[in-house]
Each structure stands twice: as structure tokens, then as C-alpha cells.
Amino acid sequence: MKKYSFKLKNLLFAGVVLLLLLTNPTQEQYYKWVHDQIKDNRDLPKPSPILLGMGEYPKTRISNCKLFSIYETYFDGTDKIIIGIGGNFFTIYSKGLK
């Protein structure tokens, strides 16, 4: 019974890791999310016409950790650290104008 339980736990763990690997957001998905946030004016400063046209992107440093990504973005006087995991984005740090 213990052997079966151990295999099941390993299989479940492998499944979660695989799911996170497959749903780690791409840079393009992040920029689309930023664009949507600016358009909705919910989480970032007022939009610039160039950014809304998707011709210019905010200054961003991306760290791809395979299971998730960390996006450090500076835009219009605002610093943000955002984690992308499971196909979603979560702001974990924000400093500056709103």
C-alpha cells in the first residue's frame, strides 16, 4: 500500500510540474496583459497613445524560471514586479504613481 501511495504522489507531483511548464506565460502574453491593464486603467498609470498601439513596450526585465516567470517593469514612474504562473499574472510589488 505504501509503494502505491508513493507512486501516486510522484505522479501527481510530476503532473503539477508539467502543467506549470506548459502554462508558463510568454513575453507576448505578458505584453498583451500589460496592454489590457493600461486600457482598463486598473493597475498601471495612464496609457500613452504609443503603448496602446502596441508599438512601444514598457521597460521590462524578464526572468524565466521555467515553472513561472518574473517580470520587473518600469513604466511612467511606476515600478512593478509581476509573477506569471499558470497562464495568469499577479502583481507582487508596486511602487510609484497609480
N, C-alpha and C positions, 0 to 999 in steps of 0.2 A: 504493500500500500504506500509506503514512504517513497519508493522508487517512482511510482506512478505520479505522486504529488510533486516530486522534484522535477520530473519531465514536463508536467503541466505548467509549473511555474516558469521553467526555462522557455517553453514555447510561448507563453503569454508575454514574457519579457522581450523575446525576440520579435514578437508581433508588434508590441508598442514601439520598439526601436525602429522597425521597418516603417511603421506608419509615420513616425516623426521624420524619418529620412525622406519619405515620399511627399510629405506635405510642408517641407521647409520652404517658405516663400522666396521667390526670386526677386532680383533687383527691380525688374519691370513691375512685378506685383506691388512692391513697396512704393515705387514712384506713382503708380496708379492710386494706391491708397492715400498717399500724401495729397495728390491732386484732388481726390474726393473730399478729404478732410478740409482742404482750403476752400473748395467750392461750397461746402456746407458751413464753413466758418465756425466749426465746432472746436477744433483742437489746436489750430495754428493761427498765426496772425493774419491780417487782411491779405487777400490774394493780390499778386501782381498780375497784370494782363499777360505778361510773357509766360509766367508759370502756368497760368490757366490754359494757355495754348499749348502746353506741354513742350515748349521749345527750350525751356531752361529749367534745370532742376536745382533744388536747394543743395548746398554743400553737405555731402554725406560721406561718412566713413563706415564701411560695411565690414563686419567680422562674421564670416560664415563658419559656424561651429558644427556643421553637418546636420545635427538634430534640430538646431534653431539658428537664427541669425540675429546679430545685434547691429542696429542702425543708429549711429550718432550723427544727428542732423543739426546744422546751424542755418537758420533762415530768418532774415528780417529782425535781428536782435534777440532771437529765441534759440536756446539750446535744448535739444530733446534727445533722450535715449529711449529707443523703442526696440522691443523684442518681437521678432517674427517667429511664431511657432504654431504648428498645426494649421497652417493656412490663415492665421489671424495675426493681428498686430496689437501690441499692448504698450502704452506709454508708461515707462517706469521712472522717468526723471524728466522734469520740465523746469526750465529757469528762463526768466525774461518776460517779455511782453506777452499779453494774451490777446 
